[in-house]
Amino acid sequence: MKSSGAICLALLALGAVAERPKIKDTHGNLLVKISDIPIGSCGDDTYFGLGIMDGGLEECARWNSETDNLEYEEYKCKVLRVHASVKHGKCKCDDNWKGPICNEYNGCGKGETLFGTSCTPHMCHHNGTIAVGKKEIECICPPPWDGRLCERLACWRKTIPTQQHRYRNNGDHCICGNHYTGEHCDVVKSCLNNGELVNGVCKCPERWHGELCDKRCPKGQMTCSTCSSSIFIAIVLFLLQFFKE
């Protein structure tokens, strides 16, 4: 039978590659790729409708039946379009913008959008995928990118929550945290709180535990497990999200 230490190291190794892509919006709702939404799902809305976003066909039908409703037109401009405003009671693309969601720039090639002074194939940075959330159009982002348009570096997305200190931002790329090294920043090179590094593992003094001896033991305990159960829980929760579909 494997020792608890070996099991712990196995969990830590798994955690090192357990990346967390941005798949939810700022309200915690799963982002839906625009390409996955049936065309004509809500009448005149070419790409998608409120029924899919809010989880009810009744809602979609309600908006669809009120084609001249100013409230819907304002909602459409605010949520379902990138560069648009209400003009004469209808949501229209702003000047120089076009396309089903008003993100294509007239001065660029077909299907392209404008970032600063450059034309790009789509509105999402860093190979992100255009999607719709609860409140607005935004992007699904691969690690280590975050933000509405995948424009913000977020190195914590490269691993599970309990190990996100392994990486840190450095301009436009990720580097290892102060106490780590290696290709995947999973090799410990120093310990905290007077911990002793023995064969790549921190041997913690009394009252401390964790990969770096960075966690204090519960009150009244001199020693505690160096392999937090939260690591296992975090990994399980991470893996479960890929089996929901």
C-alpha positions as CSV (number, residue, x, y, z in Angstrom):
1,M,0.0,0.0,0.0
2,K,1.3,3.4,-0.8
3,S,2.2,5.7,2.1
4,S,0.2,8.8,2.8
5,G,3.3,10.8,1.7
6,A,3.3,9.1,-1.7
7,I,-0.4,9.7,-2.1
8,C,0.1,13.3,-1.2
9,L,2.9,13.8,-3.7
10,A,0.7,12.1,-6.4
11,L,-2.1,14.6,-5.7
12,L,0.4,17.5,-5.8
13,A,1.7,16.3,-9.1
14,L,-1.8,16.1,-10.5
15,G,-2.6,19.6,-9.2
16,A,0.4,21.0,-11.1
17,V,-1.3,20.3,-14.4
18,A,-4.9,21.0,-13.3
19,E,-5.4,24.2,-15.3
20,R,-8.5,26.3,-14.8
21,P,-9.8,27.9,-18.1
22,K,-12.2,30.8,-17.8
23,I,-15.5,29.2,-18.6
24,K,-17.8,31.3,-16.4
25,D,-18.8,34.9,-16.5
26,T,-18.4,37.4,-13.6
27,H,-21.7,36.3,-12.1
28,G,-20.7,32.6,-11.9
29,N,-22.8,31.5,-14.9
30,L,-21.4,29.1,-17.5
31,L,-20.5,31.0,-20.7
32,V,-22.2,29.6,-23.8
33,K,-20.3,29.7,-27.1
34,I,-22.2,31.8,-29.7
35,S,-21.5,29.0,-32.2
36,D,-23.3,26.5,-30.0
37,I,-26.6,28.5,-29.9
38,P,-29.1,27.6,-32.6
39,I,-29.7,30.2,-35.3
40,G,-33.1,31.8,-35.0
41,S,-33.6,30.7,-31.4
42,C,-35.5,33.8,-30.6
43,G,-37.0,35.2,-33.8
44,D,-35.1,38.1,-35.3
45,D,-32.1,37.6,-33.0
46,T,-29.8,35.9,-35.5
47,Y,-27.4,34.2,-33.0
48,F,-29.2,33.8,-29.7
49,G,-32.1,34.8,-27.5
50,L,-33.0,35.4,-23.9
51,G,-34.6,32.0,-23.6
52,I,-31.2,30.3,-23.8
53,M,-29.5,32.8,-21.5
54,D,-32.2,32.8,-18.8
55,G,-33.1,29.1,-19.2
56,G,-36.7,29.4,-20.3
57,L,-38.5,29.2,-23.6
58,E,-41.3,31.3,-22.1
59,E,-38.9,34.2,-21.7
60,C,-37.7,33.8,-25.3
61,A,-41.3,33.7,-26.5
62,R,-42.2,36.8,-24.4
63,W,-39.5,38.9,-25.9
64,N,-40.1,37.5,-29.4
65,S,-43.8,38.6,-29.3
66,E,-42.8,42.1,-28.3
67,T,-40.8,43.0,-31.3
68,D,-41.4,46.8,-30.9
69,N,-40.7,46.8,-27.2
70,L,-38.2,49.5,-26.3
71,E,-37.2,47.7,-23.1
72,Y,-36.0,44.7,-25.2
73,E,-34.2,47.0,-27.7
74,E,-32.3,48.7,-24.8
75,Y,-31.5,45.2,-23.3
76,K,-30.3,44.0,-26.7
77,C,-27.9,47.0,-27.0
78,K,-26.6,46.6,-23.5
79,V,-26.2,42.9,-23.4
80,L,-26.4,41.2,-26.8
81,R,-24.3,43.7,-28.9
82,V,-20.7,44.9,-28.5
83,H,-20.9,48.4,-30.2
84,A,-24.5,49.5,-30.5
85,S,-27.1,52.0,-29.2
86,V,-30.8,52.5,-29.5
87,K,-31.8,54.7,-32.5
88,H,-35.4,55.5,-33.3
89,G,-36.6,52.7,-31.0
90,K,-34.3,50.1,-32.5
91,C,-30.9,48.7,-31.4
92,K,-28.5,49.6,-34.2
93,C,-24.7,49.2,-34.6
94,D,-22.7,52.3,-33.9
95,D,-21.0,54.2,-36.7
96,N,-18.3,52.1,-38.4
97,W,-19.4,48.9,-36.7
98,K,-21.4,46.0,-38.2
99,G,-22.2,42.3,-38.0
100,P,-24.8,40.3,-36.0
101,I,-23.3,41.5,-32.7
102,C,-21.8,44.8,-33.9
103,N,-18.2,43.8,-33.4
104,E,-16.9,43.9,-37.0
105,Y,-15.2,47.1,-37.9
106,N,-15.8,48.7,-41.3
107,G,-12.2,49.6,-41.8
108,C,-11.0,46.0,-41.3
109,G,-11.4,42.9,-43.5
110,K,-14.6,40.8,-43.5
111,G,-15.3,39.4,-40.1
112,E,-12.5,41.3,-38.4
113,T,-12.7,43.6,-35.4
114,L,-10.6,46.5,-34.1
115,F,-8.2,46.3,-31.1
116,G,-6.5,49.7,-30.6
117,T,-5.2,50.5,-34.1
118,S,-4.9,46.9,-35.3
119,C,-7.4,44.6,-37.1
120,T,-7.8,41.2,-35.6
121,P,-9.8,38.1,-36.7
122,H,-12.2,38.2,-33.7
123,M,-12.8,40.2,-30.5
124,C,-11.2,37.7,-28.1
125,H,-7.5,38.0,-27.3
126,H,-5.2,35.0,-26.9
127,N,-7.2,32.4,-28.8
128,G,-10.3,33.0,-26.7
129,T,-13.8,32.0,-27.9
130,I,-16.6,34.5,-28.2
131,A,-19.5,33.6,-25.9
132,V,-22.5,35.0,-24.1
133,G,-23.0,35.2,-20.3
134,K,-25.7,36.4,-18.0
135,K,-25.1,40.1,-18.6
136,E,-23.0,40.6,-21.7
137,I,-21.0,39.1,-24.5
138,E,-17.5,38.0,-23.4
139,C,-14.9,35.3,-24.1
140,I,-14.1,31.8,-22.9
141,C,-10.4,32.0,-22.2
142,P,-7.6,29.3,-22.1
143,P,-5.2,29.5,-19.2
144,P,-3.5,31.7,-18.1
145,W,-5.8,34.4,-19.5
146,D,-8.8,36.2,-17.9
147,G,-11.0,39.2,-18.3
148,R,-13.9,39.9,-20.6
149,L,-11.8,39.7,-23.7
150,C,-9.0,37.4,-22.4
151,E,-6.9,40.5,-22.3
152,R,-5.7,40.1,-18.6
153,L,-2.9,37.7,-17.5
154,A,-4.0,35.5,-14.6
155,C,-1.3,33.0,-13.8
156,W,-3.4,31.5,-11.0
157,R,-5.4,29.8,-13.7
158,K,-2.5,27.5,-14.4
159,T,-3.2,25.3,-11.4
160,I,-5.7,24.5,-8.6
161,P,-6.6,27.1,-5.9
162,T,-4.5,25.6,-3.2
163,Q,-1.4,25.8,-5.3
164,Q,-1.8,29.0,-7.2
165,H,1.2,30.6,-5.4
166,R,3.4,28.4,-7.6
167,Y,3.0,30.9,-10.4
168,R,3.1,34.7,-10.6
169,N,2.5,37.3,-13.3
170,N,5.5,38.8,-15.0
171,G,4.4,41.3,-17.6
172,D,2.8,39.3,-20.4
173,H,3.9,35.8,-19.2
174,C,4.0,33.6,-16.1
175,I,7.1,32.8,-14.1
176,C,7.6,30.6,-11.0
177,G,6.8,31.9,-7.6
178,N,9.6,32.8,-5.2
179,H,9.8,29.3,-3.6
180,Y,9.4,27.2,-6.8
181,T,11.4,26.2,-9.9
182,G,11.1,23.7,-12.7
183,E,9.3,23.5,-16.1
184,H,5.9,23.4,-14.4
185,C,7.0,25.4,-11.3
186,D,6.3,22.3,-9.2
187,V,9.7,21.9,-7.7
188,V,10.1,23.4,-4.2
189,K,13.4,25.2,-3.7
190,S,12.8,26.8,-0.3
191,C,10.4,26.6,2.6
192,L,8.7,29.1,4.9
193,N,8.5,29.4,8.7
194,N,11.9,27.6,9.3
195,G,10.9,24.6,7.3
196,E,13.7,22.3,6.2
197,L,14.0,21.2,2.5
198,V,14.7,17.5,2.3
199,N,14.8,15.8,-1.1
200,G,12.5,18.5,-2.6
201,V,10.0,18.3,0.2
202,C,9.5,20.7,3.1
203,K,9.9,19.2,6.5
204,C,7.8,21.5,8.7
205,P,8.5,22.5,12.3
206,E,5.8,22.1,15.0
207,R,2.5,24.0,14.4
208,W,3.1,24.3,10.6
209,H,2.2,22.2,7.6
210,G,1.6,22.6,3.8
211,E,3.8,22.3,0.8
212,L,5.9,25.2,1.9
213,C,5.1,25.0,5.7
214,D,2.9,28.0,5.0
215,K,-0.2,26.8,6.8
216,R,-0.7,26.9,10.6
217,C,-2.0,23.7,12.2
218,P,-5.4,23.9,14.0
219,K,-5.4,25.5,17.4
220,G,-4.1,23.0,20.0
221,Q,-2.3,20.7,17.5
222,M,1.5,20.6,17.4
223,T,1.5,18.6,14.2
224,C,-0.9,18.0,11.3
225,S,-1.1,16.5,7.9
226,T,1.2,18.0,5.3
227,C,-1.2,17.1,2.6
228,S,-4.4,19.1,3.0
229,S,-7.6,17.4,2.1
230,S,-8.6,20.6,0.3
231,I,-6.1,19.7,-2.4
232,F,-7.9,16.5,-3.1
233,I,-11.3,18.2,-3.0
234,A,-10.2,21.0,-5.3
235,I,-8.9,18.4,-7.8
236,V,-12.1,16.4,-7.7
237,L,-14.2,19.5,-8.2
238,F,-12.0,20.6,-11.1
239,L,-12.3,17.2,-12.8
240,L,-16.1,17.0,-12.3
241,Q,-16.7,20.1,-14.4
242,F,-15.6,18.2,-17.5
243,F,-18.1,15.4,-16.9
244,K,-21.2,17.7,-16.6
245,E,-21.8,17.9,-20.4
